[in-house]
Amino acid sequence: MDLIYNYRLPSRVLWLILVPLLLVGAWYLGVQSSKSSFLVLSSQPSDKKFTSTNLSATVETELAKDQLPQVGLDDTREEAQMISSKKKLSNLERIEAGLGQVRAAIKAQSGNRTLDDPEYVPKGPCYWNPSAFHRSYLEMEKHFKIYVYEDGEPPVFHYSSSEGILGIEGILINQIELSKFRTNDPEKAHVYFLPFSVYSIVSYVYVVDSHEWGPMKNTASDYIDSISRKYTYWNRSLGSDHFMLACHDWAPEISTAVPYLYKNSIRVLCNANTSERFNPSKDVTLPEIYLPHGSLKGLIGGPSPSQRSVLVFYAGGIHGYIRQVLMEQWGKNDDPQVEIHEYLPKNVSYYGMIRKSKYCICPSGYEVASPRMVEALYMGCVPVLLKDHYVAPFSDVLNWGSFAVEMTSSDIPNLKKILMAIPQKKYNKMQRRGKTVRRHFEVNFPPKRYDVFHMILHSIWLRRLNIQVHDT
């Protein structure tokens, strides 16, 4: 018995046990460090509570519109001081120290102070915190670096169609590939772009009417498996500093093929439906934008409020519950102020009706995304977001309630009453603010500052600021 109780492991055996335990512990701490929250610019106007795998605080944390967030200041000060220390930093530590300085700069920005910008200075109630947004945007322009994995061949990778209502996916993939934000050195990157196209996967991999998810999911899974074997960056952060971009309705489901892609990575999606586990604290809403002529030609501008004779307008197919209820309630009414149609009468222009109307209904279909919201902003019609569980684009920066009407399906019976109750003065302000934020939804070739391309990158930039990655 004494021999049993006094027995000691040989030192070699002890080290064989301790070293793996230490490595596992270091890996765990590295993963946990990516779950710290540093910066939130705004609140999400929603009653739903969201959880996040990468953030300890959610974007619906309420902030005063003229006050900057104060969370995590000690962390960012420590990170900023790392740059001036004599310690030799790794590439990743240098990147994180730089981001620490950025966080501190944004948080130190006074809500009443205006930064110099010869092109545009965000201001007014259409922004939650205009000075913080402006500082964050300028910091993005100075520092943000994106690495695009070169692996994979078109048309499934590095390419997507830029035509039709899903064309924004192909446009943005191409613009990211050609962007000044792209770096060829992965050691200098803040985020890593996974350049597979869900639209192309559906077009080239899916067998029509087969109802088989397997081949499409395997395409995404095999690609990320290959990336994780060839490079260290995916495993280092468990995908937290990687992003995908897709406008197809099936993108959320295809992303579930890789658990860390689904749970950790930044998913830039048109189908931003929280009931389908879209997480606004790490995911980004991509506005669906239809360019019938491949450009903004003929889409921008409309008459003043006094020249809009129709109270509210909608025309479109009956896809999904909300449109069905909308049509049942209002589709056969004789009120000339409420123009709601499944099919427009002959010789009536769809865009012409948008320009004649004060409010334009933007309802969900089978999924929540629709180009109507952006069309309304383009043409000066105040959007009525008639959607359940939808996270509007750039909600961490834009105060949608200041330039759009937000409704749910339960409001449909009282649609006219709700809109008529909005005072003319308030409507005029909403219409003007819609024209102000329109620049953030414009598609330009090449991209211009503050347009939709740059706003999408800024949304990704914010989410990268909200995590911290460590060498493991």
Number of C-alpha atoms within 10 A of each C-alpha: 5 6 7 7 7 8 8 9 9 8 9 9 9 11 12 10 11 12 11 11 12 11 12 13 13 15 18 12 14 19 22 16 16 22 20 19 21 26 27 26 25 26 20 23 18 11 7 10 10 16 16 17 17 26 21 14 19 22 24 21 14 14 17 12 18 13 17 21 19 14 14 15 17 11 15 24 15 13 21 22 13 20 19 9 9 7 8 10 13 11 14 17 18 17 19 23 23 19 24 24 19 20 26 22 17 22 25 15 19 14 16 13 10 16 14 9 10 6 7 11 14 20 16 13 16 22 23 25 26 24 25 31 24 22 21 23 22 16 18 18 16 10 15 23 22 25 22 22 18 14 14 15 11 12 16 21 20 22 21 27 18 18 16 13 16 24 22 27 28 21 20 23 26 17 16 20 20 11 16 12 17 20 18 13 11 19 13 16 21 22 24 24 20 23 27 27 27 29 24 22 22 19 15 13 18 17 13 10 6 7 8 11 16 12 14 22 21 15 18 22 19 13 16 18 13 12 19 16 11 11 12 11 20 21 16 18 25 20 23 29 25 24 23 22 26 29 27 22 19 17 23 23 14 22 21 15 19 17 13 17 23 20 22 24 25 29 27 26 26 30 26 29 22 16 10 11 16 24 25 28 25 28 25 32 27 27 27 24 25 23 20 14 11 14 13 15 9 12 18 15 14 21 13 15 18 9 12 18 14 19 18 27 23 26 20 17 12 17 13 14 13 22 25 15 16 22 20 13 15 18 18 12 14 9 11 11 15 19 21 23 19 15 12 15 9 6 6 9 11 15 14 11 21 28 26 24 27 27 26 31 26 29 29 23 18 13 18 24 28 20 16 25 23 19 24 29 29 25 23 28 35 29 27 25 22 23 23 19 17 22 25 26 24 23 22 25 23 23 22 26 12 19 27 24 21 18 18 16 17 12 14 20 14 10 20 15 11 13 16 11 8 11 9 11 8 12 20 17 13 23 22 19 22 24 21 16 20 21 18 20 23 21 22 16 10 9 15 14 15 21 17 25 25 20 20 23 22 24 24 23 21 24 26 24 21 23 23 27 23 17 15 15
